[in-house]
């Protein structure tokens, strides 16, 4: 056992060196304090100006799932011959340089409880042995962390500390030790925690999804701070709006590089990803809808109708994209299980309920409107509720949520030829309307395009916006009806534009967070708009830069209150998608920008803003010839970045 004076170094005294005086003795504590002062001088700036994590150019202590049971690899991140300076795995932990020279299994560490001699070694080192991974549990996770400490090594452990010929031991040494442990939950041991030891420091390495005992690569989430250098701490916040710690973990990074974004702006484009098919293109018609929304599990859910090779009759498909890994795209689409054998299931619309469940409505065989409600995992096989059906010819369903009520709109054909709705309470699934409630002007037998859109405003009122082919005269106009879902009160139809002999269409309603409501539609000479503000409609206006070939508008409001308007720019069959922005302060519209450039058709756009402020743009694209030379359409999407 080494005999020495207790450590005298105290950082709060602010000593930065030791000075030898003439004619005074040198104590062991003086010598040791020199070493402690020097170590602190290195450790403090490393801790506070570099931080914890893996230095640039190294990849030490990477946790790797390879399909082992109750085990995983701790990677060193090196190849070739080990070199203590230039070729060794490193991790900076609380200012300490921790190294790893070879890959090792978690259970292969000397202190692991499964290793022979682990208990004796733990007793000698004064630390607990490494426990095995806890029992798996559904929807649980474990945290993998690095424990680091320093201990004294004497001649008993290091014979070289007694040089040959001297006959006695010399100075003892300090050795830096480290082990990798796991614990349930998402936090490393904190001060006062039973797992926290004095003089030890703890660093998070990874999280492992722990629903079963096999550790696969997909189960591991790397939580090391990586690629450490010395940029100003404000740089990630200034550039990307995230904290340095989150940025080091790879979170909050832009989906494309600044270079790509700047180059896109220089070309007059919006920065964004390349176009990607929502599902693997297949011969047939994939019909885009507005049944796309963000769920409560950091994902996007998309429903759409398809007549695909191998699918009898048009059917409804659904797929999901995980926003924590958007580059992976949408998962494999799944067909809604048919409630009527052999029948079609088309024109879906869907929404996310306050419960976290999904509700989808669609036109079923026999011109019925069906509704399914369930968590996403079981929505394709959920039970069916009939909204319209017996004795009715219904189509084009659309669902809007307002508080505890969902309103399902649909068109009733045959001898009715009107838009209708039924209300259903979310909390107990009770229908609030005993039968269909019609509200629109009656259409002629030849109905034309059933253009319809609806949305809830800031007060909970639902706006239905549609085009009407009147029974008399020619052309078509656009109209709204406002519904208070709690009472069923309707404000009668209001016509927003009617031009004799001209066709208007593609209605879209955009309620703003501040209470205004915007209406957009296509007109003979471009996109028209009208705003509802302070209880009254303002005069009709044309969106600057739009022309006669422009149609199918849709819009979103960003966090700054700006409106982003997307539309298809003709001629028909060779459309491109365009966008313009309305400034929330000046009210001025930007010049239109083209977002697609394929010589084939790009039309029917729909956009939403994700949790990361990115715009997700979906549209119908023609990229290949279909069966018999007919057109083949698929749903494509891009992720656009108008802000960081």
Buried (B, 14 or more C-beta within 10 A) or exposed (E): EBEBEEEBBEEEEEBEEBEEEEEEEEEBBBEBBBBBBEBBEEBEEBBEEBBBBBBEEBBBBBBBBEEBEBBBBBBBBBEEEBEEEEBBBBBBBBBBBBBBBEBBBBBEBBBBBBBEEBEEBBEEBEBBBBBBBBEBEEEBBBBBBBBBBBBEBBBEEEEEBBEEEEEEBEEBBEEEBBBBBBBBEEEBBEEEEEBBBEEBBBBBBBBBBBEEEBBBEEBBBBBBBBBBEEEEBEEBBEBBEBBBBBBBBBEBBBBBEEEBBEEBEEEEBBBBBEBEBBBEBBBBBBBBBBBBBBBEEBBBBBBBBBBBEEEEEBBBBBBBBBBEEBEEBBEEBBBBEBBEEEBBBBBBBBBBBEEEBBBBBBBBBEBBBBBBBBBBEEBBEBEBBBBBBEEBBBBBBBBBBBEBBBBBBBBBBEEBBBBBBBBBBBEEEEEBBEEBBBBBBEBEEEEBEBBBBBBBBEEEBBBBBBBBBBEEEEBBBBBBBBBBBBEBEBEEBBEBBBEEEBBBBBBBBBBBEEEBBBBBBBBEBBBBBBBBEEEEBEEBEEBBBBEEBBBBBBBBBBEEBBBBBBBBBBEEEBBBBBBBBBEBEEEEBBEBBBBBEEEBBBBBBBBBBBEBBBBBBBBBBBBEEBEEEEEBBBBBBBBBBBBB
